[in-house]
Amino acid sequence: MALGSPVTDKFPIGTAEIRIAELAKALKHLPSDSIGCLDDVTISISNTSVQKMAGFPQRQVASAITENVVSVTGTVGEYSRRNIQTLAGEAPEPLVADVVAGLASAAVAGATSLTLNTGEGANFAAGQLIVMYVEGRPELISIVQIDSITDDTVTLKANTPTLHAYPGLLTRIFSAQPIGKSITKTEYFSIQVLQTEFSTGKPIPWNFWKGSITNGLELALNPTDFSTTSMEISMLEPAASDFQTGGPLEHVKDFILDYPIWMGAPGG
């Protein structure tokens, strides 16, 4: 075999997937936990060490690792509600359905009563924030709050009436599903990075028990390219309370004792 000849056929190429979920889903991540389109993913496991020098001339006689830092970064391309929530520092919630409805009859500006298409009132609830607009005219937006619902008749809070006149056709209404809560503590979650070994087609999973977002959200809107933002996740060693009886990571306790921060499963 010539110098420099390959020993294996494990040459990584292609995108990877990042899956994020609550701690209790460590090792149990599903496709629905994926954050979606990623331009690139980097797993960084870095060590800081100090060297002991002795003698004359000074020679290195010992080396000790003093820091072990693990992180995952990626360039996120999908600004879903869940991704925005996670990047902003909130706890990632399960995916929610995008609820959309239409008006059965026109509503004037200042109205506090709406009639939805037959059967669509059941998709909404009292206290919910909804957004109204005319298809093709997004500038005609009203953000209103539901006071009560009777069948398909929606009564709005008096202080959130419609701001524009809305026709019976082409008016769209959707549940706002608001985000933007005050961040008062660090939110932790479990992570899985998944890539396919291109030479064999088998999945290569990297599992991280506990992580948190360390950068934040950046949304740059421009007319010449799609928006992307970098996601930086710091991986942590779980606290004993995380995997003791009743803790969210109790089911992977045996793994954490041997692999305290991360565990890969590359095969041979």
Helices and strands as residue ranges (DSSP letters): E 17-21, G 23-25, G 31-33, E 38-54, E 59-76, H 81-87, E 100-102, E 113-115, G 120-123, E 129-134, E 137-150, E 153-156, E 171-175, E 189-196, E 203-213, E 229-235, H 240-243, G 250-252, H 253-258, E 262-264
